[in-house]
Amino acid sequence: MENMEGWIHSVETFGAVDGPGVRYVVFFQGCKLRCLYCHNPDSWKICEGQLISSDDLVRDILDYKNFIKKGGVTFSGGEPLLQPKFLLSLIQKCKANGLHTAIDTAGSVSLAVSEEIIREADMLLLDMKTLDKELFPSYIGGDMQTVLDTLDFCESIGKPVWIRHVLVPGYTLVKERMEQLAEYLKNYKCIEKVELLPFHKMGEYKWEELGYDYHLTDVRTPTDEEMALAKQIFGITE
Ligand code: SF4
């Protein structure tokens, strides 16, 4: 197993919301997408943050093994699949140490690059942004097809997937769009769970600090009633 270097934004040693159980979460640098609601625009540039080797990072992860042995390690971002060799090295080393691994991805990297890594990981947390082809370019940027291909590939190899979907009023918190996505996802046996995440503006100040134009200043957060309706549409009962 090769020792590879890569750029990370930060780590969270006791993550409780990024996959099953208590997890060590590694946030990678680098993302090609430009989601309007992104709360980590400081992770977009790849060669920033901390340069670290997979050996050193796994050594740190193993310091927490007792706490995460029933959970695992999640590689998030940014987009972790943009540093494929580094990510693969980390996954292999974590698995060799008996740790469960999850990739939190927006599916923005083509299968030509991601396939081998997806096979190696235990599961995917896949951010499905929208199925609306008209909306996708201005709301997210990038190519929607790579997301759909990623999900199809997981289905073909039986890789467990948790879908994550951010609900933004006026964009994705729209009944027809939610119904369209819920209907689409019903066809996939690999999907174990759908998580709906309410839009928030906690990252707005970062856009301003970095000199980017933030377009959602006037968009409010979803109400409890709207979240309840969304859960009903997606058949979420918990
Ligand atoms: S995929 Fe994630 S990191 Fe990239 S722009 Fe979207 S929200 Fe931000």
Residues whose N, C-alpha, C, O or C-beta is under 5 A from the ligand:
A	BS01	SF4	C31 L33 R34 C35 C38 N40 G77 G78 A106
